[in-house]
Amino acid sequence: MYLNNRTRCPDDILEKLMVAAGRAVGAKTTKAWVNVNMSKTNRTRGTAEDVSRCRRLRGKKNGRLRRSRWASVAGAFNLTIPNPDYVKPEDVGKHAEIIFNLVMHEFAHVREYQIGRHKFEWSHRQNGRRPKWKRRPEEIRAEDTVYEAMLKIEKGKIKDPKPLVQALADWYASQMNEKTNIWLRHRKVKEDYNEAKSQDDQVPQERMQAAV
Ligand SMILES: [Zn+2]
């Protein structure tokens, strides 16, 4: 897999997670191309495209620029993962799971490109206005593929990806910074305010008692 990682998250964690997700839905991960970006919010999103031609390969590996070369790619997608500064500390596990499910969904699209897109029905080939996301045939198929993969994981037919998802959640947990995380900052401001308020409340009572 060609992983173009533009986030702070280590390549190792992302790559293992993606290979597991891709295999779960039956895609060939070796020639897939993945760009990973970091969101400016806690959103996760992705878009897959059919890239079966040759493309110039660039990007960083092991901290230094990789030599440009031509690589044949079969299926690609862009993925945006949440910025740890916008993630609630108690929600790291939930976000890691969302990311894993989305990667499975994108690989479900990549799988169809690898099989050959002429074999399937596509929303842009239909007559009339392009349907909403929920009603597009390619999205319904992708959701079905993900659902089947999840059933297989539940039944134990595929190796459980939980440790890999947990590794991503742990990385998010390690990025919780009191100075930059908005939730932690918000809570601290609230705490300070309540503390100051309770002190203010206490002072008059003491004075009252002294006066009595
Ligand atoms: Zn989709």
Boltz pocket constraint, residues with backbone or C-beta under 6 A from the ligand:
constraints:
  - pocket:
      binder: B
      contacts: [[A, 105], [A, 109], [A, 138], [A, 139], [A, 142]]
      max_distance: 6.0
